[in-house]
Amino acid sequence: MPQLEQFTTSVDAVVSRMRALDSALPERDGIAVFNRVYLAVTEAVDRRIDTGGFPDPRAAITLDVRFAERYLAAVEAAGDERRPPACWRPLFQFRRHPGVRPLQFALAGINAHIGHDLALAVVDACRSLDCEPAELEDEFDRVGELLVSLEERIREDLMPGPDLLQIADPLTHLLGSWSLERARDATWTAARALWALRGLPDVAAEFTQRLDTAVGFAGRMLLTPLPD
């Protein structure tokens, strides 16, 4: 299947770009923290595709690549001193802030990528594949399952130890205000709405801008500097 091989090469190219970022960025940099998380997700999706874990591998690859391209475009924009989407700006602004903990960086990046980029990536993939969002729902759900399981691992790996994380710790309250599962559900609704609005470009553009702004606001809250 040459066409599928071509798509797989695109996944490999995305992984290579993330690995290059991982090598180039300081370990404590907020983008580096999220990049390590996202690289793990992309590698897990790639393995699941290779082992037949997606009913339609071409659709899964297309969604995966379109999804990753939006994150990488934001990184490139910031590197070229252009403005990335509003959802990403808080992470770029606070990426070196000493009062922001690694778990906050990771979840702020997930918030931007799931809350905004994934909805647009579903629309991008539908256009590439000439299909309706409903035809990508299985792939969307399977990627979402991987993200939820990874979020649990992230919280375990990056959460302060029990001696530090008391009920009064501000991080406890901050993290309790955001849920990946709720964000994923909202994203699917947003993707369907954007697809339904594709014939009304002005309305779709306004919807996208408002989505971007709202997700950016949530990201800014997640990156609230905390005392040691």
Summary of the structure (lengths in Angstrom):
residues: 228
radius of gyration: 17.4
end to end distance: 54.2
largest distance: 56.4
contacts: 723
relative contact order: 0.14
helix: 75%
strand: 0%
